[in-house]
């Protein structure tokens, strides 16, 4: 056998051996699929911009040798959206990209596109409020808490930062006997009292110091506005509120502890009609004072007094053409409410009481009784609220 032929046989033998090895390996370690759920992360977003909302999760279907796929941790799979081309706020529909470990390929991604909201990073400073929770030890008097720093910078998407109503910390003073200094996390809330997870405070923690002494006590109490006189005939007080609605008072412990509310000087409502604001002084008990000027703004709204009236009215039936319908009971009682003048001049023919049999076939049906009244008048109740409609063909 020639030398060239021997070399050819050797090469063929090696190729056959390699092919057999791959066949055996594939049989022992076959290809398999596996689905994992991973958090979608943004990449390449320009400075000064931020992604709005929580990060969605995507399902990634992986394919590869069983040994590589079976024990694969979801943390080894990276799903992301490329935001390198985003330069201004808005919503962008972008493809989901996935990076899997070597030897494993991505078979499918669900969803394969997502809508990403982008906003401008905004910052502003807000004061930190201290809310004391619990009751100190008997005889202990809490002084005014101090905060360091007194203001924090809130940062996040502009749309979220605009919703910030207050930044505050909660300090538990239950059983407190001596002055306390504590590091507390700052909470950022909107006007509804809900925390804003997309907004962070810098610094995240502040130092709060509460002095504790004896002989004087400070306490926050609600303000209750008072009135004098009576509204004009036909009018009544619809709203009465004070701003601020609570104030901090200071004084000897026995005087402050017995103070549950703080009354205002009375507002004369005998000549008022509509909405008005009056600045009045607080009626402070002896030895008790407030922080700052002891005055509040009282808002009074005086409106026409609503009256009610009962009517007995016949019930009409609205039915499809070609059908006859009867209703039982044929008469119901209806109570209406509204301004006195509007209710008193209301005529029965201005009130329509009806039931609807449209779309119903022949038979008996229990349906709600409906009432239509002129603008400015409301329906208080209908008795009975339902009626039986008997439908037959002509």
QUITA-V839200 format. One line per field, one symbol per residue. burial: # if it has 24 or more other C-alpha atoms within 12 Angstrom, else .. Layout:
BEGIN
burial=???
END
This chain:
BEGIN
burial=...............................#.##########.#...####...##########..##..#.#..#######..#..#......#####...###.###.###.#################...#...################################.#..#..##...######......#.################..######.#####...#...###..##############..#..#.#########..##..##########..###...##########..#..###.#######.....###############..##..#.#..#######..#....#.#######...###..##########...
END
